[in-house]
Structures are given as structure tokens and as C-alpha cells.
Amino acid sequence: MSTQDQARALMVRHQHMVKNREQCLLSRAAAAVGMTAESALLNDAQGKNSL
């Protein structure tokens, strides 16, 4: 595996971890205000989650 391939794999893994962390935090916040996690994640995925 080349250095470029390793760097790409690390970046993809990092982005996946960040996305999972954001979804987890969003789910917890949604539960705290009484929303379902599914609706919170759906709104975020559609770009409707504006602050």
C-alpha cells in the first residue's frame, strides 16, 4: 500500500469517526428535547438542521 493510499485510508476512517460522533451527539440532544433520534438524523442528512 502506497503512502498516498495509506493517507487516503486514514482520512476516510477519520471522517467516518467524526460523522459517527456527530450523529451520536445529535441523537443524545434530540432525546434530551423529546425528539426521536431518527427524525433528528433525517433532518440533518437533508440539510434542514439549521441553528
C-alpha positions in Angstrom: 0.0 0.0 0.0 1.5 3.3 -1.1 1.8 6.3 1.2 -0.9 8.0 -0.7 -3.3 5.1 -0.2 -2.5 5.0 3.5 -3.1 8.7 3.8 -6.4 8.3 2.0 -7.5 5.4 4.2 -6.6 7.4 7.3 -8.6 10.3 6.1 -11.7 8.2 5.3 -11.5 6.5 8.6 -11.2 9.9 10.4 -14.2 11.3 8.5 -16.2 8.2 9.4 -15.4 8.5 13.1 -16.3 12.2 13.1 -19.6 11.5 11.4 -20.4 8.8 13.9 -19.5 11.1 16.8 -21.7 13.9 15.4 -24.7 11.5 14.9 -24.3 10.2 18.4 -24.3 13.7 19.9 -27.2 14.7 17.7 -29.2 11.7 18.9 -28.5 12.4 22.5 -29.5 16.1 22.1 -32.7 15.0 20.3 -33.6 12.6 23.1 -33.0 15.4 25.6 -35.6 17.6 23.9 -38.0 14.8 23.2 -37.4 14.2 19.5 -36.7 10.8 18.1 -33.2 10.2 17.0 -34.4 9.0 13.6 -36.1 12.3 12.8 -33.1 14.3 14.1 -30.7 12.4 11.9 -33.1 12.6 8.9 -33.3 16.4 9.2 -29.6 16.6 9.5 -29.0 14.4 6.5 -31.4 16.5 4.4 -29.7 19.8 5.4 -32.7 21.1 7.3 -30.9 21.3 10.6 -30.1 24.9 10.8 -29.2 26.8 14.0 
